[in-house]
Amino acid sequence: MAATKQSQFQDFLPIMADKLGGNGLIGELCNGFRLLMDVDKGVITFDSLKRNSALLGLQDLTDDDLLSMLKEGDFDGDGALNQMEFCVLMFRLSPDLMEQSQFLLEEALQQQLSHYP
């Protein structure tokens, strides 16, 4: 009986959210996007994801895993992830963060509103 290899994913986003707050977390997600994107195209493609995935500890993901990730987040059907699609995907892949997202949204809004008299 052959054992199937299953990808292991540890969800660090809730920890990052607690430490960085809403704006800090979004900033870090944007940094992650820039690490994974194809510089010439400005989006994350399969090739750029495969080439750069080790930078984020994703080197153990199979090609099928990477393709599934792209398909899961690709809302406009262009075969790539823009920055917004990537951020939404990261939130969707983090069940604990989804539960905290209302708090993070309120915190970010309060910070923005505090800049106005």
C-alpha positions in Angstrom: 0.0 0.0 0.0 1.6 3.2 -1.1 1.5 6.2 1.1 0.4 9.5 -0.5 2.5 12.6 0.1 0.4 15.4 1.4 1.6 19.0 1.4 2.1 20.5 4.9 1.1 24.1 5.4 1.6 25.9 8.6 -0.6 29.0 8.9 1.5 31.9 10.1 -0.9 34.7 9.0 -2.9 34.9 12.2 0.4 35.2 14.2 1.6 37.9 11.8 -1.8 39.7 12.1 -1.5 39.7 15.9 2.0 41.1 15.8 1.7 43.6 12.9 -1.9 44.7 12.9 -4.1 45.0 9.8 -2.0 47.5 7.9 1.2 45.7 8.7 -0.2 42.4 7.6 -1.4 43.8 4.3 2.1 45.4 3.8 3.7 42.0 4.4 1.3 40.3 2.0 2.3 42.9 -0.6 5.9 42.1 0.0 5.2 38.4 -0.5 3.4 39.2 -3.7 6.5 41.1 -5.0 8.8 38.2 -4.1 6.6 35.8 -6.1 5.7 37.9 -9.1 7.1 37.9 -12.6 8.8 41.3 -12.6 8.2 41.9 -16.3 4.5 41.0 -16.2 3.7 42.4 -12.7 1.7 39.3 -11.8 2.4 35.9 -10.3 2.6 33.3 -13.0 3.1 29.5 -12.7 6.7 30.0 -13.7 7.4 32.8 -11.3 5.6 31.0 -8.5 7.7 27.8 -9.1 10.9 29.8 -9.4 10.4 31.9 -6.3 8.3 29.6 -4.0 11.3 28.6 -1.9 11.7 32.2 -0.8 8.5 31.8 1.2 9.1 28.2 2.4 6.9 26.7 -0.3 9.6 24.6 -2.0 7.9 21.3 -1.1 4.7 22.1 -3.1 4.3 20.1 -6.2 3.5 21.5 -9.6 -0.1 20.4 -9.1 -0.2 22.2 -5.8 1.1 25.4 -7.4 -1.3 25.2 -10.3 -4.2 24.6 -7.9 -3.1 27.6 -5.9 -3.1 29.7 -9.0 -6.5 28.4 -10.1 -8.0 28.9 -6.7 -7.0 32.6 -6.6 -7.4 33.5 -10.2 -10.8 35.4 -10.2 -10.4 37.0 -13.6 -9.4 33.8 -15.4 -6.1 35.2 -16.9 -4.0 32.3 -15.5 -2.1 34.5 -13.1 -2.5 36.3 -9.8 -2.5 40.1 -9.5 -1.8 41.6 -6.1 -5.4 41.8 -5.0 -6.1 38.2 -6.0 -3.0 37.1 -4.1 -4.0 38.9 -0.9 -7.5 37.5 -1.1 -6.1 34.0 -1.6 -3.9 34.3 1.4 -6.8 35.3 3.5 -8.9 32.4 2.1 -6.2 29.9 2.8 -6.1 30.9 6.4 -9.3 29.8 8.3 -8.1 31.4 11.5 -7.4 34.7 9.8 -10.8 34.7 8.1 -12.3 34.6 11.6 -10.1 37.6 12.6 -10.6 39.5 9.4 -13.5 41.6 10.8 -11.3 42.8 13.6 -8.4 43.6 11.2 -10.8 45.5 8.9 -12.2 47.6 11.8 -8.6 48.3 13.0 -7.5 49.4 9.6 -10.5 51.6 9.2 -10.0 53.2 12.6 -6.4 54.0 11.7 -7.4 55.6 8.4 -10.2 57.6 10.1 -7.8 58.8 12.8 -6.0 60.8 10.2 -9.1 63.0 9.7 -10.1 65.7 12.3 
